[in-house]
Amino acid sequence: MVKITAAQLQSDFDHYRDLAQHQPVSVTENGEESLVILSADEYRRLKYFDNRQALYPWELPDDVIEVLDKGYQGEATPHLDHLMK
């Protein structure tokens, strides 16, 4: 990913717009990353895989509520305990 300043983007927008068709372009402002420019195709590809959905508890499917009511948290994972230290 190419990193540029906001001033660089303003001074050579056409170049960075063309570059963003092939790879993301990170734009910094005051030394902080403020946005990333990417092609419309890449944006659509990312949106396609983003199937997250926010639900109120009363909107949850019955099978999900049943699992949550049981309080099941999966198998024990003692081999990962060192990551919590």
Stockholm file with secondary structure:
# STOCKHOLM 1.0

chainA/1-85         MVKITAAQLQSDFDHYRDLAQHQPVSVTENGEESLVILSADEYRRLKYFDNRQALYPWELPDDVIEVLDKGYQGEATPHLDHLMK
#=GR chainA/1-85 SS CEEEEHHHHHHTHHHHHHHHTTSCEEEEETTEEEEEECCHHHHHHHHHHCCCCCCCGGGSCHHHHHHHHHTCCCSCCGGGGGGGC
#=GC SS_cons        CEEEEHHHHHHTHHHHHHHHTTSCEEEEETTEEEEEECCHHHHHHHHHHCCCCCCCGGGSCHHHHHHHHHTCCCSCCGGGGGGGC
//
